Every structure is written in structure tokens, then in C-alpha cells.
Amino acid sequence: MSNAIKTEPVRLAWTNNLRNPDEKFKHSSGSPLYSASMILTPSSLQDLKDKVTQQVGEQYTKAMFIKKLDENRYQVKAKCVAWFENAQGRTYQTPYILDMNGNKTDGPLEGELAIVEIEPKAYPMYRKLGFILKGVQLVEPQPKTKEEVEKEIWGTGSEDHSHSQNGGS
């Protein structure tokens, strides 16, 4: 039985390993990892915390690793191994990626608004909480320009990033 939960619509970020697992930084088992980050608002973060608490209890909700980007945006990462070993041998898994109509898509993912399905996984020995990535379903039509994507994730277009990198001149 799956204990998966679905987020409210959230922005996707760091999606380069959503389709292709990371072969460089692997799981301790040796398996490559699929991953993506969710950019949440205060309300979508509270919704996620409430759903996690129902599944695994408040002590693990407090153990969630949440990166605060600013007052209105928080980043939470979900990941899953490309394969794992069990009594039947090696089992492979891939997160699903669906468009807003429920069809598989190979369109852009970075900055897209999506409902993310994750399974909260409590690690009592370490008092930690992980999110196993099950898949994403986009909730808007595609595609967007690079500037639109950056504005939706970070609140700025690419032209605004130059100020912080060269001393604000």
C-alpha cells in the first residue's frame, strides 16, 4: 500500500534529474537518483506539512528539510532511486511526468506549475524525513520563454541576476 500524497500546485525547480537520474551523486546503494525541487508558498508549504503529519506524525514533519528562499518561497527536494534490490532481484522505477491532460510529456519542466506526488518516508533511527518522488503532473499549458520560467521560479528575469553577480553596477 502506498502512502503517497499530492502537493497543491507548486513550481518545479532543479529538474535536470527528473527525467535522467544523477549518475554522479548516487544513492549509498550505488543507484543513480531522480530528483526535483518544489518551490512552495507559505500556504502550499502548510498544506504539505499537514499531509505529512497525517502520514508519519508531527515529529517527522518537524524534521523536514526546508530551504527558505525568501518570505514567500520555500524549497523542498524530493528524490527516488532509479533501482533498488529486493528478494526478487533489482526493481527499476522512474517518476511519471504528465502534462495537464494526464498524458506523458517530454516538454520543459523547469519553472512549470505541477502537482507533485511524493511518499513521506520517516527514518526513525536518524530522526529524519525523506520524500520519495513518485511523479509530477503539470497544471498549465506549455511552453514558456526562459525569462518567464526564471520569473516564475525566482521572481526575476535573467536580466535581474546580473546585478547581484557584478557588484550591482
C-alpha positions, 0 to 999 in steps of 0.5 A: 500500500502506498502512502503517497500524497499530492502537493497543491500546485507548486513550481518545479525547480532543479529538474535536470534529474527528473527525467535522467537520474544523477549518475554522479551523486548516487544513492549509498546503494550505488543507484543513480537518483531522480530528483526535483525541487518544489518551490512552495508558498507559505500556504502550499508549504502548510498544506504539505506539512499537514499531509505529512503529519497525517502520514508519519506524525508531527515529529517527522514533519518537524524534521523536514528539510526546508530551504527558505528562499525568501518570505514567500518561497520555500524549497523542498527536494524530493528524490527516488532511486532509479533501482533498488534490490529486493528478494526478487532481484533489482526493481527499476522505477522512474517518476511519471511526468504528465502534462495537464491532460494526464498524458506523458510529456517530454516538454520543459519542466523547469519553472512549470506549475505541477502537482507533485506526488511524493511518499513521506518516508520517516527514518526513525533511527536518524530522526529524519524525513525523506520524500520519495518522488513518485511523479509530477503532473503539470497544471498549465499549458506549455511552453514558456520563454526562459525569462518567464520560467526564471520569473516564475521560479525566482521572481526575476528575469535573467536580466535581474541576476546580473546585478547581484553577480557584478557588484550591482553596477 
